[in-house]
């Protein structure tokens, strides 16, 4: 009778640790899957953006898209 009690306790201990290990693996895979999904979404967002053509004014150094917008620039006077 005493051996039966120890074997049942030992089996419950094994089942408990098995469940803990399975949960760790399960949530580990969920975390990795979520991270990979976020990486793919961020790559898609970066691909959708258009580049802006800008130039730097040779006189004042201001970056602009069309012409120098700096009021103090000698090119605008």
C-alpha positions as CSV (number, residue, x, y, z in Angstrom):
1,X,0.0,0.0,0.0
2,X,2.8,2.4,0.9
3,X,4.5,1.8,-2.5
4,X,1.3,2.5,-4.3
5,X,1.1,5.9,-2.6
6,X,4.7,6.8,-3.5
7,X,4.2,5.7,-7.1
8,X,1.0,7.8,-7.5
9,X,2.8,10.9,-6.0
10,X,5.8,10.3,-8.3
11,X,3.4,10.0,-11.3
12,X,1.6,13.2,-10.4
13,X,5.0,14.9,-10.1
14,X,6.0,13.7,-13.6
15,X,2.6,14.9,-15.0
16,X,3.0,18.3,-13.4
17,X,6.4,18.9,-14.9
18,X,5.4,17.5,-18.3
19,X,2.5,20.1,-18.4
20,X,4.9,22.9,-17.3
21,X,7.4,22.0,-20.0
22,X,4.6,21.8,-22.7
23,X,3.3,25.2,-21.7
24,X,6.8,26.7,-21.9
25,X,7.3,25.3,-25.4
26,X,3.8,26.3,-26.5
27,X,4.1,29.9,-25.4
28,X,7.7,30.0,-26.7
29,X,6.5,29.2,-30.2
30,X,3.6,31.7,-29.9
31,X,6.2,34.4,-29.0
32,X,8.4,33.5,-31.9
33,X,5.5,33.5,-34.3
34,X,4.3,36.9,-33.2
35,X,7.8,38.4,-33.5
36,X,8.2,37.0,-37.0
37,X,4.8,38.4,-38.0
38,X,5.7,41.9,-36.6
39,X,9.0,41.8,-38.6
40,X,7.2,40.9,-41.8
41,X,4.7,43.8,-41.2
42,X,7.4,46.3,-40.6
43,X,9.2,45.3,-43.8
44,X,5.9,45.7,-45.7
45,X,5.4,49.2,-44.2
46,X,8.9,50.2,-45.2
47,X,8.4,49.0,-48.8
48,X,5.2,51.0,-49.2
49,X,6.9,54.3,-48.4
50,X,8.0,56.5,-51.3
51,X,11.3,58.2,-51.3
52,X,11.4,62.0,-51.4
53,X,13.9,63.7,-53.7
54,X,15.5,66.5,-51.8
55,X,18.6,68.5,-52.4
56,X,20.9,70.6,-50.1
57,X,21.3,74.3,-50.9
58,X,25.0,74.9,-51.7
59,X,24.9,78.3,-50.1
60,X,23.0,77.9,-46.8
61,X,23.0,74.1,-46.5
62,X,19.2,73.8,-46.0
63,X,17.6,70.6,-47.3
64,X,14.5,71.2,-49.5
65,X,12.4,69.4,-52.1
66,X,11.9,72.2,-54.7
67,X,13.9,75.4,-54.1
68,X,15.7,76.8,-51.1
69,X,13.0,77.9,-48.6
70,X,15.4,79.7,-46.3
71,X,14.5,83.5,-46.2
72,X,18.1,84.4,-45.3
73,X,19.6,82.5,-48.2
74,X,21.3,84.8,-50.8
75,X,19.8,82.7,-53.6
76,X,16.3,83.9,-52.7
77,X,17.1,87.7,-52.7
